Amino acid sequence: MAVVTITGHLGSGKTTVAKIISQTLGWPHHYTGKIMRDLAEQRNLTIEEFYKQLEESPDLEKEIDRKQAGIINSQDNIVAEGRMAFFFPSQFKKINVFFKVDELEGARRMKDRPDNQNRTLEEILTKARDRLNTERERYKKLYGIADHMDEKLFNVVIDTTELSADATTDLLLENLRALI
C-alpha cells in the first residue's frame, strides 16, 4: 500500500501520533529518534550532547540515515518517523507528512519529557531553536538540503498547535485514506 513518513517541528506530536497510526494500521513504526536516543544513552550523553557528536562525526549520522533509507526502500506498509525519512527514495508509494506546531506550544509539550523536567520553558525553547539551526546546517552540509522543514515538500501538512493527539490522528487518517 504505502510508506508513510512523518517529520515536523519539535513537540508537534510526531512520535505520539506515529505510534497510534502504526497501531491503527497494524504497520511497523520505524523511529530514527529512538535510535539516536538509545545511542546517546549507551554513551552516557544527553540527546543534545549526542547531536553535538553527530556534528563532529558525519559518518555516524549517515550510517543511521542509511539504515532508515534501507527500511523505507525495502518495506511496504510502514510508518517511518525521522527528520530525513521523506528524502529517501522508496520503491513503494510514499506519503510524506509534516506536523507543525507553534514553538511555545511545542516547548510546553517537550517540558513533559523526562529529560526536560528540570528545565525552564525558556531553556527548552533555546535548545529547540539551537537544534533546528544545527540540523539545517548539518543537512545542508551532508545532503545539500536547503531546508528540511519546508512544508512545500510534503503531501500532508497538519498544524497540531490546537489539536489533541487523538484529533491529529483522526485528521491524519482521513488524509491517508484519501491518498492511499
Phi and psi in degrees as GROMACS dihedral restraints (atoms count N, CA, C in turn):
[ dihedral_restraints ]
;  ai    aj    ak    al  type     phi  dphi    fc
    3     4     5     6     1  -168.8    20    10
    4     5     6     7     1   163.3    20    10
    6     7     8     9     1  -109.5    20    10
    7     8     9    10     1   123.8    20    10
    9    10    11    12     1  -104.4    20    10
   10    11    12    13     1   118.6    20    10
   12    13    14    15     1  -102.7    20    10
   13    14    15    16     1   140.3    20    10
   15    16    17    18     1  -129.3    20    10
   16    17    18    19     1   128.1    20    10
   18    19    20    21     1  -145.7    20    10
   19    20    21    22     1  -179.0    20    10
   21    22    23    24     1   152.3    20    10
   22    23    24    25     1  -167.4    20    10
   24    25    26    27     1   -67.2    20    10
   25    26    27    28     1   154.4    20    10
   27    28    29    30     1   -64.0    20    10
   28    29    30    31     1   134.9    20    10
   30    31    32    33     1    78.6    20    10
   31    32    33    34     1    12.0    20    10
   33    34    35    36     1   -85.6    20    10
   34    35    36    37     1    -6.7    20    10
   36    37    38    39     1    97.9    20    10
   37    38    39    40     1    15.4    20    10
   39    40    41    42     1   -54.6    20    10
   40    41    42    43     1   -54.7    20    10
   42    43    44    45     1   -67.5    20    10
   43    44    45    46     1   -44.0    20    10
   45    46    47    48     1   -57.6    20    10
   46    47    48    49     1   -50.9    20    10
   48    49    50    51     1   -71.6    20    10
   49    50    51    52     1   -37.2    20    10
   51    52    53    54     1   -60.0    20    10
   52    53    54    55     1   -40.5    20    10
   54    55    56    57     1   -64.4    20    10
   55    56    57    58     1   -43.5    20    10
   57    58    59    60     1   -65.5    20    10
   58    59    60    61     1   -45.5    20    10
   60    61    62    63     1   -60.4    20    10
   61    62    63    64     1   -43.7    20    10
   63    64    65    66     1   -58.8    20    10
   64    65    66    67     1   -46.7    20    10
   66    67    68    69     1   -66.0    20    10
   67    68    69    70     1   -42.2    20    10
   69    70    71    72     1   -62.4    20    10
   70    71    72    73     1   -44.0    20    10
   72    73    74    75     1   -82.8    20    10
   73    74    75    76     1   -16.1    20    10
   75    76    77    78     1    74.4    20    10
   76    77    78    79     1    26.7    20    10
   78    79    80    81     1  -106.2    20    10
   79    80    81    82     1   149.7    20    10
   81    82    83    84     1   -66.1    20    10
   82    83    84    85     1   150.4    20    10
   84    85    86    87     1  -112.0    20    10
   85    86    87    88     1   116.8    20    10
   87    88    89    90     1  -106.8    20    10
   88    89    90    91     1   122.8    20    10
   90    91    92    93     1  -127.4    20    10
   91    92    93    94     1   107.5    20    10
   93    94    95    96     1   -62.6    20    10
   94    95    96    97     1   -36.6    20    10
   96    97    98    99     1   -59.9    20    10
   97    98    99   100     1   -35.5    20    10
   99   100   101   102     1   -67.6    20    10
  100   101   102   103     1   -41.2    20    10
  102   103   104   105     1   -57.7    20    10
  103   104   105   106     1   -46.2    20    10
  105   106   107   108     1   -66.7    20    10
  106   107   108   109     1   -41.9    20    10
  108   109   110   111     1   -64.5    20    10
  109   110   111   112     1   -39.6    20    10
  111   112   113   114     1   -64.4    20    10
  112   113   114   115     1   -43.0    20    10
  114   115   116   117     1   -64.1    20    10
  115   116   117   118     1   -39.5    20    10
  117   118   119   120     1   -62.0    20    10
  118   119   120   121     1   -45.8    20    10
  120   121   122   123     1   -62.9    20    10
  121   122   123   124     1   -41.8    20    10
  123   124   125   126     1   -60.3    20    10
  124   125   126   127     1   -29.7    20    10
  126   127   128   129     1   -96.7    20    10
  127   128   129   130     1     7.1    20    10
  129   130   131   132     1    56.4    20    10
  130   131   132   133     1    43.1    20    10
  132   133   134   135     1  -117.1    20    10
  133   134   135   136     1   152.5    20    10
  135   136   137   138     1   -73.3    20    10
  136   137   138   139     1   166.0    20    10
  138   139   140   141     1   -63.9    20    10
  139   140   141   142     1   -35.3    20    10
  141   142   143   144     1   -65.0    20    10
  142   143   144   145     1   -40.6    20    10
  144   145   146   147     1   -65.4    20    10
  145   146   147   148     1   -37.6    20    10
  147   148   149   150     1   -65.1    20    10
  148   149   150   151     1   -40.9    20    10
  150   151   152   153     1   -62.5    20    10
  151   152   153   154     1   -36.4    20    10
  153   154   155   156     1   -61.6    20    10
  154   155   156   157     1   -41.0    20    10
  156   157   158   159     1   -62.7    20    10
  157   158   159   160     1   -36.9    20    10
  159   160   161   162     1   -62.3    20    10
  160   161   162   163     1   -37.1    20    10
  162   163   164   165     1   -59.3    20    10
  163   164   165   166     1   -36.9    20    10
  165   166   167   168     1   -86.8    20    10
  166   167   168   169     1   -14.0    20    10
  168   169   170   171     1  -133.9    20    10
  169   170   171   172     1    74.5    20    10
  171   172   173   174     1   -59.6    20    10
  172   173   174   175     1   -26.7    20    10
  174   175   176   177     1   -64.3    20    10
  175   176   177   178     1   -34.4    20    10
  177   178   179   180     1   -64.0    20    10
  178   179   180   181     1   -46.0    20    10
  180   181   182   183     1   -64.2    20    10
  181   182   183   184     1   -42.2    20    10
  183   184   185   186     1   -63.4    20    10
  184   185   186   187     1   -34.8    20    10
  186   187   188   189     1   -64.9    20    10
  187   188   189   190     1   -44.0    20    10
  189   190   191   192     1   -61.7    20    10
  190   191   192   193     1   -45.2    20    10
  192   193   194   195     1   -64.0    20    10
  193   194   195   196     1   -39.0    20    10
  195   196   197   198     1   -61.0    20    10
  196   197   198   199     1   -38.3    20    10
  198   199   200   201     1   -62.1    20    10
  199   200   201   202     1   -46.7    20    10
  201   202   203   204     1   -68.1    20    10
  202   203   204   205     1   -39.9    20    10
  204   205   206   207     1   -59.3    20    10
  205   206   207   208     1   -41.0    20    10
  207   208   209   210     1   -62.2    20    10
  208   209   210   211     1   -40.8    20    10
  210   211   212   213     1   -65.4    20    10
  211   212   213   214     1   -46.3    20    10
  213   214   215   216     1   -63.1    20    10
  214   215   216   217     1   -33.1    20    10
  216   217   218   219     1   -88.8    20    10
  217   218   219   220     1   -11.9    20    10
  219   220   221   222     1  -115.8    20    10
  220   221   222   223     1    -9.7    20    10
  222   223   224   225     1  -125.4    20    10
  223   224   225   226     1   135.3    20    10
  225   226   227   228     1   -99.2    20    10
  226   227   228   229     1   161.6    20    10
  228   229   230   231     1    58.3    20    10
  229   230   231   232     1    58.8    20    10
  231   232   233   234     1  -134.8    20    10
  232   233   234   235     1   159.0    20    10
  234   235   236   237     1  -111.8    20    10
  235   236   237   238     1   116.2    20    10
  237   238   239   240     1  -112.8    20    10
  238   239   240   241     1   117.9    20    10
  240   241   242   243     1  -111.7    20    10
  241   242   243   244     1   130.1    20    10
  243   244   245   246     1   165.9    20    10
  244   245   246   247     1   156.6    20    10
  246   247   248   249     1   -56.5    20    10
  247   248   249   250     1   -40.7    20    10
  249   250   251   252     1   -99.7    20    10
  250   251   252   253     1    -1.9    20    10
  252   253   254   255     1   -53.2    20    10
  253   254   255   256     1   -40.8    20    10
  255   256   257   258     1   -75.0    20    10
  256   257   258   259     1   -14.0    20    10
  258   259   260   261     1   -82.6    20    10
  259   260   261   262     1   -20.3    20    10
  261   262   263   264     1   -78.6    20    10
  262   263   264   265     1   137.5    20    10
  264   265   266   267     1   -70.7    20    10
  265   266   267   268     1   157.0    20    10
  267   268   269   270     1  -143.5    20    10
  268   269   270   271     1   143.8    20    10
  270   271   272   273     1   -78.3    20    10
  271   272   273   274     1    -7.5    20    10
  273   274   275   276     1  -104.9    20    10
  274   275   276   277     1   162.1    20    10
  276   277   278   279     1   -57.9    20    10
  277   278   279   280     1   135.3    20    10
  279   280   281   282     1  -124.3    20    10
  280   281   282   283     1   131.6    20    10
  282   283   284   285     1  -116.4    20    10
  283   284   285   286     1   117.1    20    10
  285   286   287   288     1   -99.7    20    10
  286   287   288   289     1   122.6    20    10
  288   289   290   291     1  -114.8    20    10
  289   290   291   292     1   136.8    20    10
  291   292   293   294     1  -125.7    20    10
  292   293   294   295     1   126.2    20    10
  294   295   296   297     1  -103.4    20    10
  295   296   297   298     1   127.6    20    10
  297   298   299   300     1  -114.8    20    10
  298   299   300   301     1   156.7    20    10
  300   301   302   303     1  -154.2    20    10
  301   302   303   304     1   146.0    20    10
  303   304   305   306     1   -56.4    20    10
  304   305   306   307     1   136.1    20    10
  306   307   308   309     1   -62.5    20    10
  307   308   309   310     1   -31.9    20    10
  309   310   311   312     1   -69.8    20    10
  310   311   312   313     1   -42.7    20    10
  312   313   314   315     1   -64.7    20    10
  313   314   315   316     1   -39.7    20    10
  315   316   317   318     1   -59.5    20    10
  316   317   318   319     1   -42.6    20    10
  318   319   320   321     1   -66.0    20    10
  319   320   321   322     1   -38.9    20    10
  321   322   323   324     1   -60.3    20    10
  322   323   324   325     1   -42.6    20    10
  324   325   326   327     1   -66.5    20    10
  325   326   327   328     1   -40.4    20    10
  327   328   329   330     1   -67.7    20    10
  328   329   330   331     1   -23.1    20    10
  330   331   332   333     1   -60.1    20    10
  331   332   333   334     1   -26.6    20    10
  333   334   335   336     1   -76.2    20    10
  334   335   336   337     1   -11.9    20    10
  336   337   338   339     1   -74.4    20    10
  337   338   339   340     1   143.6    20    10
  339   340   341   342     1   -54.4    20    10
  340   341   342   343     1   -38.5    20    10
  342   343   344   345     1   -74.5    20    10
  343   344   345   346     1    -6.0    20    10
  345   346   347   348     1  -113.4    20    10
  346   347   348   349     1     3.6    20    10
  348   349   350   351     1   -55.4    20    10
  349   350   351   352     1   -37.8    20    10
  351   352   353   354     1   -96.9    20    10
  352   353   354   355     1    12.9    20    10
  354   355   356   357     1  -104.6    20    10
  355   356   357   358     1   148.9    20    10
  357   358   359   360     1   -79.0    20    10
  358   359   360   361     1   163.2    20    10
  360   361   362   363     1   -58.5    20    10
  361   362   363   364     1   -40.2    20    10
  363   364   365   366     1   -64.2    20    10
  364   365   366   367     1   -39.1    20    10
  366   367   368   369     1   -64.2    20    10
  367   368   369   370     1   -41.0    20    10
  369   370   371   372     1   -65.2    20    10
  370   371   372   373     1   -43.7    20    10
  372   373   374   375     1   -59.1    20    10
  373   374   375   376     1   -45.6    20    10
  375   376   377   378     1   -61.9    20    10
  376   377   378   379     1   -45.9    20    10
  378   379   380   381     1   -63.9    20    10
  379   380   381   382     1   -38.9    20    10
  381   382   383   384     1   -64.9    20    10
  382   383   384   385     1   -44.2    20    10
  384   385   386   387     1   -63.8    20    10
  385   386   387   388     1   -42.9    20    10
  387   388   389   390     1   -61.8    20    10
  388   389   390   391     1   -43.9    20    10
  390   391   392   393     1   -62.2    20    10
  391   392   393   394     1   -43.7    20    10
  393   394   395   396     1   -60.0    20    10
  394   395   396   397     1   -45.8    20    10
  396   397   398   399     1   -63.7    20    10
  397   398   399   400     1   -41.6    20    10
  399   400   401   402     1   -64.0    20    10
  400   401   402   403     1   -43.2    20    10
  402   403   404   405     1   -61.3    20    10
  403   404   405   406     1   -44.6    20    10
  405   406   407   408     1   -57.2    20    10
  406   407   408   409     1   -45.3    20    10
  408   409   410   411     1   -64.3    20    10
  409   410   411   412     1   -45.5    20    10
  411   412   413   414     1   -62.7    20    10
  412   413   414   415     1   -46.7    20    10
  414   415   416   417     1   -70.1    20    10
  415   416   417   418     1   -29.5    20    10
  417   418   419   420     1   -68.0    20    10
  418   419   420   421     1   -44.3    20    10
  420   421   422   423     1   -69.2    20    10
  421   422   423   424     1   -43.4    20    10
  423   424   425   426     1   -75.3    20    10
  424   425   426   427     1   -40.8    20    10
  426   427   428   429     1  -126.7    20    10
  427   428   429   430     1    -3.6    20    10
  429   430   431   432     1    73.9    20    10
  430   431   432   433     1    21.4    20    10
  432   433   434   435     1   -90.3    20    10
  433   434   435   436     1   119.6    20    10
  435   436   437   438     1   -69.9    20    10
  436   437   438   439     1   -44.2    20    10
  438   439   440   441     1  -150.3    20    10
  439   440   441   442     1   103.8    20    10
  441   442   443   444     1   -73.2    20    10
  442   443   444   445     1    -4.7    20    10
  444   445   446   447     1  -109.2    20    10
  445   446   447   448     1    17.3    20    10
  447   448   449   450     1   -74.1    20    10
  448   449   450   451     1   109.7    20    10
  450   451   452   453     1   -59.0    20    10
  451   452   453   454     1   -24.5    20    10
  453   454   455   456     1   -66.8    20    10
  454   455   456   457     1   -13.0    20    10
  456   457   458   459     1   -84.5    20    10
  457   458   459   460     1    -2.6    20    10
  459   460   461   462     1  -114.6    20    10
  460   461   462   463     1   150.7    20    10
  462   463   464   465     1   -76.1    20    10
  463   464   465   466     1   -34.8    20    10
  465   466   467   468     1  -131.5    20    10
  466   467   468   469     1   128.3    20    10
  468   469   470   471     1  -125.8    20    10
  469   470   471   472     1   125.9    20    10
  471   472   473   474     1  -127.3    20    10
  472   473   474   475     1   126.5    20    10
  474   475   476   477     1   -86.8    20    10
  475   476   477   478     1   112.8    20    10
  477   478   479   480     1   -94.1    20    10
  478   479   480   481     1     2.7    20    10
  480   481   482   483     1   -51.1    20    10
  481   482   483   484     1   -45.7    20    10
  483   484   485   486     1  -103.8    20    10
  484   485   486   487     1     9.7    20    10
  486   487   488   489     1  -108.8    20    10
  487   488   489   490     1   144.4    20    10
  489   490   491   492     1   -77.1    20    10
  490   491   492   493     1   169.7    20    10
  492   493   494   495     1   -61.4    20    10
  493   494   495   496     1   -39.9    20    10
  495   496   497   498     1   -65.7    20    10
  496   497   498   499     1   -42.3    20    10
  498   499   500   501     1   -65.7    20    10
  499   500   501   502     1   -39.5    20    10
  501   502   503   504     1   -63.9    20    10
  502   503   504   505     1   -43.1    20    10
  504   505   506   507     1   -60.5    20    10
  505   506   507   508     1   -47.0    20    10
  507   508   509   510     1   -60.0    20    10
  508   509   510   511     1   -43.9    20    10
  510   511   512   513     1   -64.9    20    10
  511   512   513   514     1   -42.1    20    10
  513   514   515   516     1   -65.4    20    10
  514   515   516   517     1   -44.2    20    10
  516   517   518   519     1   -60.0    20    10
  517   518   519   520     1   -40.2    20    10
  519   520   521   522     1   -59.4    20    10
  520   521   522   523     1   -44.8    20    10
  522   523   524   525     1   -66.0    20    10
  523   524   525   526     1   -41.4    20    10
  525   526   527   528     1   -65.0    20    10
  526   527   528   529     1   -41.4    20    10
  528   529   530   531     1   -59.2    20    10
  529   530   531   532     1   -36.0    20    10
  531   532   533   534     1   -72.6    20    10
  532   533   534   535     1   -24.7    20    10
  534   535   536   537     1  -101.4    20    10
  535   536   537   538     1   -22.9    20    10
